[in-house]
């Protein structure tokens, strides 16, 4: 998505935990604001947001896309650290990013926050209870936030659909390969994201065709 949005002329800021991945992305996006930081690190996210704010950079579209899934197992067979990690990344990380960037968006009076949800934010399956819990939480958090936002802003929980990623392989195994590849999915995803505006505030959505 970062590459496609940049090709369309949009300014990009992105973070990730893997410095090597970010260096490779920087080769393709030399003007992007890239930062090696974990969304579970509140102080790191706050420092990154402050650096961008000092450069007069405020997002029009803020996408919370970081996510992990638990090891496939019945809930009672997972340990507390496994459960906590899913919640920390998928829910608390969303909170950290919103808290760091939203005040500047409110001051400017516009912007859309997209929190990536899932089909498992509306339904459930066995052996992925922590992930389901996290995505139900994202849905609730986003819709409650939408009720708090001033006019001109929007918060949207968005299910990206079923995409062949490393995460999907942990859940679906070989069947993951039958679903959309990221480079096939990205056109529909970016088009959908760029259509979002204040009228979509609080409305759960899904990228069609995926």
Long-range contacts (C-beta under 8 A, 24 or more apart in sequence): 1-63, 1-65, 1-186, 1-189, 1-190, 1-193, 2-29, 2-32, 3-28, 3-29, 4-186, 4-187, 4-190, 5-190, 6-31, 6-32, 8-190, 11-57, 13-52, 13-57, 13-59, 15-39, 15-45, 15-48, 33-57, 38-93, 39-64, 39-66, 39-89, 39-93, 39-94, 39-96, 39-97, 40-88, 40-89, 40-92, 40-93, 40-96, 41-96, 42-96, 42-99, 42-100, 45-96, 45-97, 45-100, 46-96, 46-99, 46-100, 48-100, 49-100, 49-101, 49-104, 53-104, 58-101, 58-104, 58-105, 58-108, 58-111, 59-101, 59-105, 59-111, 60-110, 60-111, 60-112, 61-111, 61-112, 61-114, 61-193, 61-194, 61-196, 62-97, 62-98, 62-101, 62-102, 62-105, 62-111, 62-112, 62-113, 62-114, 63-114, 63-116, 63-193, 64-93, 64-94, 64-97, 64-98, 64-113, 64-114, 64-115, 64-116, 65-116, 66-90, 66-93, 67-116, 67-134, 67-167, 68-167, 69-128, 69-131, 69-167, 69-170, 69-171, 70-128, 70-129, 70-130, 70-131, 71-170, 72-127, 72-128, 72-170, 72-171, 73-127, 74-126, 74-127, 74-129, 75-129, 75-130, 78-129, 78-130, 82-130, 83-130, 86-130, 86-131, 86-133, 86-134, 87-130, 87-133, 87-134, 87-137, 90-131, 90-134, 90-135, 90-137, 90-138, 91-134, 91-137, 91-138, 91-141, 94-138, 94-141, 95-141, 98-145, 105-153, 106-149, 106-150, 106-153, 109-150, 109-152, 109-153, 110-152, 110-153, 111-152, 111-153, 111-154, 112-153, 112-154, 112-155, 112-156, 112-196, 112-197, 112-200, 113-142, 113-145, 113-153, 113-154, 113-155, 113-156, 114-156, 114-158, 114-193, 114-196, 115-141, 115-142, 115-155, 115-156, 115-157, 115-158, 116-157, 116-158, 116-159, 116-160, 117-142, 117-157, 117-158, 117-159, 117-204, 118-159, 118-160, 119-159, 119-161, 119-162, 119-206, 121-157, 121-159, 121-204, 122-159, 122-204, 128-171, 139-204, 142-202, 143-202, 143-204, 146-201, 146-202, 147-202, 149-201, 151-198, 152-198, 153-198, 153-201, 154-196, 154-197, 154-198, 154-199, 154-200, 154-201, 154-202, 155-201, 155-202, 156-196, 156-200, 156-201, 156-202, 156-203, 156-204, 156-205, 157-204, 157-205, 158-192, 158-193, 158-204, 158-205, 158-206, 158-207, 159-204, 159-205, 159-206, 159-207, 160-185, 160-189, 160-206, 160-207, 160-210, 161-185, 161-206, 161-207, 161-208, 161-209, 161-210, 162-210, 163-210, 179-210, 180-209, 180-210, 185-210
